[in-house]
């Protein structure tokens, strides 16, 4: 087992170049970032919409058809983890501080600059706002995660591919040695870049939010130094976790995290405007279902209000950037589950978990604003999103317990995403990592430190657009890889079809 020098140094070069650009020329970088964002979202955005719609359809075909019966690891394999542990782990890997950032305030943006040409701040806009949040964190989004999982897990278990990388998903097209061929190596490099970019968006949103909460707590102003302090605490947490090894750690951490998050959300619901939150949740959930096709295909060609570019495209890019990483991780924990269970479980529990947060947290914030208890929308417009979130949390009773719990929860959510991210990068940059081996400890900790360079740069440049742009840029090549992995998956599935017909939920095939 040795460090893969080419990939290691190529990644270091990418991070150093990106970091120097952001920290060395913040003003120029800020403008360049804005222009790049608008160009990609404006010109290629519609392809992201196609990709998400296609992923949803492909998964429905697999899950509802005969292929859904394939059991990963062979007919006799039994799930390695209980369903609760499995759901907790996949949720905490795929969801990080980002959910805690957006849950209280996403509706504000949609209500004030609404889709479908609605009047800003109108009753319709206020009902559509949570519906869109459900959509952007719903079945379509989880479909990107689930498709990556199935495309990697199927060859890994069914064809016994000996390595777990993004290129594993291309075995059906390129053969078993794809990961050592130049194309496979480029794909695995893209995987690492996507992870670094996707996680950078998360940390550069969550950090200033925690910073604002700390400022609210001590009554001090928000500064860059506080943000750097928050990053330092986060790094200390996830570097320790990845140093210790994640196999046992991540499972327990995720279970505790999932339970704490559910308790927090239900506490806010029960001690807040329970009836209003549930009514708005029900009505906007129905609205989302009713408008699902429209939301999936609406490109806003006539009004060109930028709603799609600012939100839908951004979200799809962010989910896409995370998809290979989540796919690899969920593959590892899904032995013994059928494709139908993997797809159904991810779509259902993932969507429900996110919806829980938006109903309990988002709708409570919306009620505070509507009832006049706290002018969330005005605070956001005047002082920015982080201050609005901190203001909302400070208004929850008894101050400062909910605020402190939210900060703690954010740190845990960040840690459970970033420790596995550092681990996955180290694993990808190691050669000869056969089953049961772990990448060197120094190597795992090195990546834990390296992946915060970009978020620090983005926070320094400042603004939501900078944070959003990281995911948009890195996800672009994944659109192409996504098509290739789907074609590859169907090739394998078709080859194995006869086997399924004869043996039921077939035994796995070696190479
Ligand atoms: N996604 C789920 O910070 C986070 O929540 C990470 C964000 C891709 C929108 C994931």
Boltz pocket constraint, residues with backbone or C-beta under 6 A from the ligand:
constraints:
  - pocket:
      binder: B
      contacts: [[A, 93], [A, 94], [A, 95], [A, 96], [A, 97], [A, 98], [A, 99], [A, 100], [A, 136], [A, 198], [A, 202], [A, 203], [A, 315], [A, 318], [A, 319], [A, 320], [A, 322]]
      max_distance: 6.0
